[in-house]
Amino acid sequence: MSLIQASAIFLALISAIGWLNLKFARLPSSVAMLGAGIVAAGVLLAAQTFIGPFWGFNDVRSMVGSLNFSDTVLDYLLGLLLFASGMQVDLRELQRRRVAVWTLATVGVLVSTALVGLGVWEAARLLHLQLTLPWALAFGALISPTDAISVLGAMRSGAVSKRLGAVLQGEALFNDGVGVVVFTAALVFAVSGTAPHPAQTAGSVLLEAGGGLVLGAASAWLVAMLMRAIDDFVVEVTATLALALGVYVSAGLLHFSGPIAAAAAGMIMGEFGIKRSMSEQSRRYVEGFWDLVDQILNAVLFLLLGLQVFVLPFEFDEIGLWAAATVLAVLARLIVVLPWAVYFRLRHEERGAALVLTWGGLRGAISLALALSLPAGPYRDTVLGMTFVVVVFSVSAQSLTFTALARWLRGRGAEPAA
C-alpha cells in the first residue's frame, strides 16, 4: 500500500471516529481513537475465529502490519509531536521547577527502571514464567518514561496547579530521550549478556541529553531572531516546520537525543518566537497550524496503537504477569515522585501532590514503539504483551480519571492555584 493510500484511509477513519465521538461519547480524543482501534481489531479477530476467513480480513491485517508502528512513531511522528507539545509549555514556570524536572527525567527514569525490572523479574518467577533479569530491565527501561503526548492531553483540563503541571509536562518532554538511552543499554545487556557500565551509561545520558538540549534551543533561538526581520505567516509557518524536522533529524546524525532537541526547540520557539518575534496575524496562523498538526497526529498515533491488537502476539497464560507489570509501573512511579511530592506539600501546600504526580505519569505510544523495536528472542512476546497492557491501562483508566482526581484533591472543582 502506498503512503497516499494509507493516509487517505486513516484520515477517513479519524474523521468518522471523531464525528461519532463528538456526537455520542465525548471522550478525550486519544481514548476514543485507542478504543476504536481496539474494538475494530477485536471484532474482526472474533469474526475470523468464529465465522472463519472472510474477504478483507487479511488485507486489513496486512495493512496494519506493513505500517511499522515503531518506525512510524520514532522516525516520523515523535519529533513533530514533541515540538508541538513543547510550544505549549509555560517556560518560565518550567525554569522555576527545573531541578524537579531534571531529577525526575534522569534519576527518576533510572530508579523506576530498576524497580520495575526487578519487580517484574520476581513476579515472573513466582508465576513460574520464563523471563530473565536483563529482559525484565529492558521492559523497565521502556515503560518508565512518561509520555509527553498523553500527559499534555490530560493537562488541558486545567485541574492541576501550574507548578505540578510544569513538572509533569517538563519531565515528560525530557525523559523520552533519557529513556531511549537507558533502554538501549538494557537491550545490549539482554542481547549480549554484557552488563552496561554505570559511568558509561550516565555519560551517554548526559551527552545525548545535553547535546539535544543545546542543539534544539540554539536552533530555535536563531530561527526566532530571524523571524523578527519579516512578517509573513507562510514563511514563518514553514520555518517552524523546518525547525521541528531539522533538529530532530540533525540530532540523530550527531548522536544526540532527537526527542529532547525537538522538545527544547518547541519551548524556545513558543517563548521567543511566537510570543516575541511574530505579529498577531502570524501568531494565530502558527499556533493554529501546530494545534492542527498536534490533533491530527495524535489521532493517527492512538488509532494505530489500538490497531496493534491485530499484530501483537498475546499469550493469555501471562495475564497474571500483565497485571503485576501494571501495578509495579504505578508503584514505581509513586516511589520515584514521593520525595518531590513531600517537598511540594511542605513548601507550597500542594494537596495530593503524590497522587497527582503518580496518576499523571502516563505511559503512551513511545513505550510500545520501543517494545516493537526489540529484536526477535524468546522473551520479546512477553515484553510486548506487558507493554501493551500497561499502555492501554494508562491511556484509558489513568487519563480518563486524572482530571476528576485532580479536581477532587484540590477541593471538588476549585480553581487551581498558581
Secondary structure as UniProt FT lines:
FT   HELIX           3..20
FT   HELIX           21..25
FT   HELIX           29..50
FT   TURN            55..56
FT   HELIX           57..66
FT   HELIX           69..71
FT   HELIX           72..77
FT   HELIX           78..87
FT   HELIX           91..96
FT   HELIX           98..105
FT   HELIX           107..126
FT   TURN            127..128
FT   HELIX           133..143
FT   HELIX           148..155
FT   TURN            156..157
FT   HELIX           162..192
FT   HELIX           198..227
FT   TURN            228..229
FT   HELIX           233..253
FT   TURN            254..255
FT   HELIX           258..268
FT   HELIX           269..274
FT   HELIX           275..277
FT   HELIX           280..307
FT   HELIX           308..310
FT   HELIX           316..318
FT   HELIX           319..348
FT   TURN            351..352
FT   HELIX           353..359
FT   HELIX           365..372
FT   TURN            378..379
FT   HELIX           380..393
FT   HELIX           394..398
FT   HELIX           399..409
FT   TURN            410..411
//
